[in-house]
């Protein structure tokens, strides 16, 4: 079968919930993937930062093989020999008391929301059913009904109401708006340290430190969604670490399994997660032995291969090279570590055209919100591979710019 055959099958039988770049990948290794025709591409999306360790990292792959030969699932009705070790290692790495294992990032966010509400009622004394959680405009925390209830993106919400109450939204990066929104019934503030899906929006310096102080002063939990920004992606273990901030709860996912399978977790203090009692929350697959063994290996790779440091250093180089292109089509290059957003000018046309031009040149990246290309390669990327991406991006800019100029020449006068 060829690329067109797979696309036709997917369009015929798959629910139309994505608008993918039309490449059909069959194999991956490190930062590279190959399509069904054998063409090689450098992956600059990393499955939305789930592949921080690269495709098919051999140590993680071996952990998966070894555990799959022994035991894959018990459910939490019984104990297994891998989950306790993962819980210990993750808590020791992050400095938190407890972890709650789940599968997807959205599930980790849902768990954090439940933990915050429970804390609000049991510890802060909020009247039953009145707990509020503050979120940010343009957030992305998943697509469950509760999560889209506090989204400000029309596309995520249209046709799916009624929505879960108890949330209010404020502008991202605005500490004054946070202070004004807090009431006696506010249980938590949920925030992405950097908004990835919204276009790699980086808040002002000192924002998270100020948020931490505001939350502490008002007895409000600070929940950091580090599902995309964490585990080395932004040049520290967590993006919050850039400002020395310790949130009360942190949601983790994506790279927690090195891209091998869905694994997520919420970590926090015993004061919050310790309030859960048997039956209050759970997951058949959460904390399963296969996922736990894989996650343990994935964490070891992050630490032993110093991926946060690599991300910090390679990301600084990548952003500099992008800025040095000095293209009139680029309005801004922003980000931290290897989470980089390139914002196009209003004259540049839709960002999708640049993603498709990159694909033709052997680089896979993805547009977001029409004006931004996100570059987020595996953290194992080498400098010469970054040079390859920048060279292809420069060629893509020139190609699209030429097409725009031709279109403007052919445009009929009013």
C-alpha positions, 0 to 999 in steps of 0.5 A: 500500500502507498501513502494515498491508500492509507490516507483514503482508508483513514478518511473513510473509516476514522472519525474526522477529529484531526487535520494531519499533515499528509505523511504516513509514518511506519518507522522511527529511531531517535529524531528520525522517522520514515514513511511507507515509501521509505522517505526520511524526515526529522521529527520536530513535533515529538508527538506533542512532546511525548518523545523527549527521549526520542523514538524507540529509545533502546533502554525504554524499549528493553524495559517494555520487552522485559516487562511484557514477557512477565506481566502487563496488567493486574488492575489496582484490585491487586498490587504489582511489583512495579508501581511501588517502585515507580511511585517512589522514584517519581516522588524522589525525583520531583520532591513530592510526597505522593503520586496518583497514576493515570493514563492520559494527560486529560485524566491527570488534569481531571484528577488534579481538579478533583483533588483541589475540590476535595482539599477545598472542602475538607481543608479550606472549608469551602461550602459544599458544591461551591468550590471554584477553580481559576484557569487561563484564557487560551489554555489547553488541558485536554478535551474531556467535557469537564476540561473543555468546560474551562476552555476558551477555544470555541472549536473545542466547545461548540456543540458539547454543552452543557458544561461543568460549572465551577471555573472562571477564566482570566488572561494568561500572564496577568497577576492582577487578574488573578488577584481580582478573581480570587474569592473565599470559594477559590480552591485552586489556580490551574495554569500551564507555565508555557502555553504550548497549544496556544502557540508557545506563549511565554508569560512575563519573567517573574509571573510564576513567582508572583502567582506562587505568592498570590496563591499562598497568601490566599490559601489557594492551591497552585496546579501546574500543568506540565504535561507538555512543558515538563520532563526536560522539554523546557530546559529544566525538569519542569518549566516551573523550575525556571523561577524556582516555583514549587506548585502544590500539584503538578500534572505529568504525562506524555514523555513519562513513558518516552512515547511507548504508551499512555502514562500520566500522573498527578504529583503533590503533597500528602495534604492534597493527594492524601485526602483520597480514600479507596473508591474515590478515584481510580483507573483500571490501567493506571499504575499497571506494571507494564506502564510502571516499568516503562515509566521508570526507564523513561525517567532514568533516561531523562536523568542519566542522559541529562536531557534537561541540560541538553534541551537548555543548550540545544534550545538556545542554539536553535532559537538563535539560528532561527532568529538569525534568518532575519526573515521578513515573514517572521514576527517572533521566535519564542520559547524555552528549551526545545519548545519553540514557537515561530510566529509569522507576520500578517503578510506571511499567510497561513502557517499550515503552508510552511508546515507542508513545505517543511514536510516536502523538505524532510522536516515534520512540524505542525502549525497551530492557531494559523500563525505559529509553527511549533518546533519541539524535536526530541531532546536527543537532537544534535546540533548538525540536525538542528542546522538541517532543520533551520536550512530546510525552514529557510528554504520553505520560507523562500518557497512560500514567499515566492508563491505569495509574491506570484499570487500578489502579482496575479491578483486583479486590481480593484 
